[in-house]
Amino acid sequence: MALDRYDVAILRELQGDARLSNAELAQRIGLSAAPTWRRVRWLEQQGYVIGYRAELDRRKLGLDVLAFVRVDAERNNGASTRALEEALRALPEVIACHYVSGAGTFELTVMATDLEAFSRFCVGTLLNLPNVKDIHTSFSLGEVKSAGALPLDHLPGPRRPR
């Protein structure tokens, strides 16, 4: 079953505010409450909506360092790659991780309280993970955009004004 304009409208609204009541969501998309609720449940069951979470201010929580770390792997084979992936998933400091094209390279987004904590994390943790050959770091000097909603203009339904 393909998404229709109501499904896309629900996804747009939930990305903007996942705490909307079903009644408010129904009003915003132009359906009554019962079909809106059924559609939200269907979107969840089909995996279009994979969870709900609060967006936190990292600076207020003392996470002042945001770094992008390229991790180069020693060997590029299935077992060693899976072992490194598993180890990276377990690290709370790593808030995002992508396996990118290249010779066994991972791109990480890492948060730390300060440069000293980040250094301890790199030397004491990252460099000691299985299959890690080298790491290269770039630091964020300022966020221009983060935690953006997914673009949905390619899906059916009315387009958002720009």
N, C-alpha and C positions, 0 to 999 in steps of 0.2 A: 504494500500500500504506500503510495507516494504522499508526501506532505502537501497539504493545501494551504490556502492563505490564512486560515484560522490557526493551523499548527504553527506556521511561521510567525504569526502575530504573537502567539503564546511564547514561543522561544525568545522573540525580541523583548517582550515585557519581562519575562523571568530573568533575562540577562541584565536588565536594568535594575530590577528589584525583585529578588527571589522571595522576599517576605510578604509579597502581596497576598491578601486574602483571596480565596476563590471568587468571592462576590466582586471584589475590585478588579480582578483579572478579567472576569466575564464582562464587566461593564466596559473595560478598555478595549476588548477585542470585538465586542458587539454580539456576543452569544449569551444565552442564559447560563445559570450556574451549573446545572447538571451536565450538559454537554461539555462545558469547559472543564469540569472536574474529570470527566471520562477521557477527554483529549490529553490532559496533563498526565493522567495515569498511563495512557497508551504511550505517550512520548517517553515517559520514564521506563516502562517495560521494554520498549524497543531500543533503549540505549541512547536516545537523542539527548535526554537529560540524565547525566551520570552522577549528579550529586548537587548538594547545596552547601555553601560555606560562607562564613563571614570574611570580609576583606579587612585585614588589620593594617594599622599604620606601623611599619617596621621601625621607624625612627622613635616613635613614642615608646616602643618596646625595647629600645636600646640597641637595635641592629643597624648600626651606622655604616657598616661596610657592605657594599654590594659588589661582588667580583664575578667576572666571567673567566672561567678556567678551562683551558684546553688540556685534556688528558690524553697523552699518546700511549698506546698500549705496546707492550713488548712483543707479543705474538698476536697474530690475527687469525685465530681459529675459533671454532664454535664453542668448545668447552671453556677456553680462557676468556672469551668475550662474555659468555654467560656468567662466569664467576665474578668478573669485574662489574657487570651490570647489577648483579645481586648485591654486591658490596656497596655500590653507589646508592642504590635504592634505600639502603638501611641508614644512610647518613642524614640526620635532620638538617644539617647545615646546607645540604644540597637541595635547593627548592625546585630545580628543573635540571633535566639531563637529556641530551640528545646524542644518539650515535650518528655521526655525520660522515659524509663521503671523505675518503682519504684512507690512509693506512692505519686502521684501528684507532680512530680518533673519537673522543667524546667531548661534547661542549657542555659545561656545567654552569649553572647560576648558583652562586654560593653567597650566603649571608653570615656575617659575624659581627660581634659587638664593636671590635676595633681592629686595627692592623696587627697588634700583638696576638690577639685571639685567632685572627686569620692565619698568621704565620705558624702558630702552633698547630692549627688544623692541617695546613699543607704539609709541614714537616713530620708531624706526629701521626697523621692519619692518611692523607691522600697518597703521599709517596710510599706508604707501606701497604697499600692495597695490592691484591694479587694482580700481576701482569702490567703494572704501571711502569713505563719507561721514563717519562718526563712529564712535567706540567708547565704551562705557560699561562700567565695571568694578565688580565686587563681589569682596571677598576672603573666603576661607574663614577663619573664626575658630576652627574645630575640626571635625574629621571625626566624624560620628556613625555613618556607615556608608559603606563604599566597596567597590567590586569585588564586589558581591553576586551570588550565583547567581541565575539566572533562575527565576521562580516556575513550578512545573510541576504544581501541584495541579489544574489544569483538564484535565490529560491522564489517560488510563486508568491504573489501577494503585493500589496502596495509597497513602494519604496520609501525609505526614510528620506526626508529632505536633507540636503547637505549644507 
